[in-house]
Amino acid sequence: MAEFTHFNESGRARMVDVSAKGSTERVATAEGRVLMAPETLEKIQRGKIAKGDVLAVAQVAGIMGAKRTPDLIPMCHPVLLTSIDLAFKEEPQPDRDGRCSITVTATAKTTGQTGVEMEAMTAVSVAALTIYDMCKAVDKGMSFSDIALLSKSGGKSGTYTR
């Protein structure tokens, strides 16, 4: 396992110095699920949520979340994102607990000295939170699961695929 780099020789937190790293194209994809009652998913699909178009708002929220990642995660570098894209996959078939889901996938890209894994993960998380916020009046029992990095490429550590 790699060593932690966010601590200085005194054990205090620091932002890692990336100034000596070369700029490379970097891409990261993350996903997560929002679990909900079947009736909630049906209302989303039919446009019957009072706050508006749930997935359109979640799309914009995810993009905004990715752009604000260094404001939320203390040791993240501000990254010039060249692209952030979100996709939503509705899963109308209830699971064994009787819940349907929406899978949120985000892909972030940059050309720079540090990766965009946290931006992709933040985009997924903020989009999921937005879905909850917009639907909580009809389903307070919604939950999140499986938020994870699916893949990343670029940089010294190379390619990772879950």
C-alpha positions as CSV (number, residue, x, y, z in Angstrom):
1,M,0.0,0.0,0.0
2,A,1.2,3.5,-0.8
3,E,2.2,5.9,1.9
4,F,0.1,8.9,2.9
5,T,1.4,12.1,1.4
6,H,-0.9,14.6,3.1
7,F,1.3,14.8,6.2
8,N,4.5,16.6,6.7
9,E,7.5,15.3,8.7
10,S,5.9,16.6,11.9
11,G,2.7,14.6,11.2
12,R,0.7,17.8,10.4
13,A,-1.7,18.0,7.5
14,R,-0.5,19.7,4.3
15,M,-1.4,20.0,0.7
16,V,0.9,17.8,-1.4
17,D,3.3,19.7,-3.6
18,V,2.6,18.8,-7.2
19,S,4.8,21.5,-8.8
20,A,7.4,18.9,-10.1
21,K,4.8,16.7,-11.7
22,G,4.3,16.9,-15.5
23,S,0.9,17.8,-17.0
24,T,-0.9,14.8,-18.4
25,E,-4.4,14.0,-19.5
26,R,-6.4,12.7,-16.6
27,V,-9.8,11.1,-16.5
28,A,-11.8,9.6,-13.6
29,T,-15.2,8.0,-13.5
30,A,-17.3,7.4,-10.4
31,E,-20.8,6.2,-9.7
32,G,-23.3,5.8,-6.9
33,R,-26.9,4.7,-6.4
34,V,-29.9,6.5,-4.9
35,L,-32.3,3.9,-3.5
36,M,-36.0,4.9,-3.3
37,A,-39.6,3.6,-3.3
38,P,-41.0,2.5,-6.7
39,E,-43.6,5.3,-6.4
40,T,-40.8,7.9,-6.1
41,L,-39.0,6.7,-9.2
42,E,-42.4,6.7,-11.1
43,K,-43.0,10.4,-10.0
44,I,-39.5,11.3,-11.2
45,Q,-40.1,9.6,-14.5
46,R,-43.5,11.3,-15.0
47,G,-42.3,14.7,-13.9
48,K,-44.6,14.8,-10.9
49,I,-42.1,16.0,-8.3
50,A,-43.2,19.5,-7.1
51,K,-39.7,21.0,-7.1
52,G,-39.3,20.3,-10.9
53,D,-37.2,18.2,-13.2
54,V,-35.2,16.1,-10.7
55,L,-32.6,14.8,-13.1
56,A,-32.0,18.1,-14.9
57,V,-31.4,19.8,-11.6
58,A,-29.2,16.9,-10.3
59,Q,-27.1,17.1,-13.5
60,V,-26.4,20.8,-12.9
61,A,-25.8,20.3,-9.2
62,G,-23.3,17.5,-10.0
63,I,-21.4,19.7,-12.4
64,M,-21.3,22.5,-9.8
65,G,-20.2,20.1,-7.1
66,A,-17.3,18.9,-9.2
67,K,-16.2,22.5,-9.8
68,R,-16.4,23.3,-6.0
69,T,-14.5,20.2,-4.8
70,P,-11.5,22.0,-3.4
71,D,-13.9,24.1,-1.3
72,L,-15.4,21.0,0.2
73,I,-12.4,18.6,0.5
74,P,-9.6,20.4,2.4
75,M,-6.5,18.8,0.7
76,C,-7.8,18.9,-2.9
77,H,-6.0,21.1,-5.3
78,P,-8.0,23.5,-7.4
79,V,-8.1,21.7,-10.8
80,L,-9.0,23.3,-14.2
81,L,-11.6,20.8,-15.3
82,T,-11.8,20.4,-19.1
83,S,-14.9,18.3,-18.9
84,I,-17.5,16.9,-16.4
85,D,-20.4,14.8,-17.5
86,L,-23.1,13.0,-15.6
87,A,-25.4,10.2,-16.6
88,F,-28.4,8.8,-14.8
89,K,-29.7,5.2,-15.2
90,E,-33.1,4.5,-13.8
91,E,-33.5,1.0,-12.4
92,P,-37.3,0.4,-12.2
93,Q,-37.1,-3.2,-11.2
94,P,-37.4,-3.3,-7.3
95,D,-34.5,-5.0,-5.5
96,R,-35.1,-7.7,-2.8
97,D,-36.0,-4.9,-0.3
98,G,-38.6,-3.5,-2.7
99,R,-36.6,-0.4,-3.6
100,C,-35.8,1.0,-7.1
101,S,-32.8,3.1,-7.8
102,I,-31.1,5.7,-10.0
103,T,-27.4,5.1,-10.7
104,V,-25.5,8.3,-11.1
105,T,-22.2,8.2,-13.1
106,A,-19.8,11.1,-13.4
107,T,-16.7,11.4,-15.6
108,A,-14.3,14.3,-15.0
109,K,-11.4,15.2,-17.2
110,T,-8.4,17.6,-17.0
111,T,-4.9,18.1,-18.4
112,G,-2.8,18.8,-15.3
113,Q,-0.5,17.8,-12.5
114,T,-3.1,16.0,-10.3
115,G,-6.0,13.7,-10.9
116,V,-9.8,14.3,-10.9
117,E,-10.9,11.3,-8.8
118,M,-12.3,13.5,-6.1
119,E,-14.1,15.8,-8.6
120,A,-15.9,12.7,-10.1
121,M,-16.8,11.4,-6.7
122,T,-18.0,14.8,-5.5
123,A,-20.2,15.2,-8.7
124,V,-21.9,11.8,-7.9
125,S,-22.4,12.7,-4.3
126,V,-23.8,16.1,-4.9
127,A,-26.1,14.8,-7.7
128,A,-27.4,12.1,-5.3
129,L,-27.9,14.6,-2.5
130,T,-29.9,16.8,-4.9
131,I,-32.1,13.9,-5.9
132,Y,-32.8,13.3,-2.2
133,D,-33.5,17.0,-1.6
134,M,-35.9,17.3,-4.5
135,C,-37.8,14.1,-3.5
136,K,-37.7,14.1,0.3
137,A,-41.3,15.4,0.5
138,V,-42.5,12.1,-1.0
139,D,-39.8,9.7,0.2
140,K,-37.8,10.4,3.4
141,G,-36.5,6.8,3.3
142,M,-34.3,7.2,0.3
143,S,-30.7,6.2,0.8
144,F,-27.3,6.2,-1.0
145,S,-25.1,3.2,-1.7
146,D,-22.0,2.1,-3.6
147,I,-20.5,5.5,-4.2
148,A,-17.1,4.5,-5.6
149,L,-14.4,5.3,-8.1
150,L,-14.8,3.1,-11.2
151,S,-11.7,4.1,-13.1
152,K,-8.9,6.6,-13.4
153,S,-6.2,7.2,-15.9
154,G,-3.2,9.5,-16.3
155,G,-0.4,10.5,-14.1
156,K,2.4,8.6,-12.4
157,S,0.2,6.0,-10.8
158,G,-1.3,5.0,-14.2
159,T,-4.6,3.4,-14.8
160,Y,-7.0,2.0,-12.2
161,T,-10.2,0.0,-12.9
162,R,-12.5,-1.3,-10.2
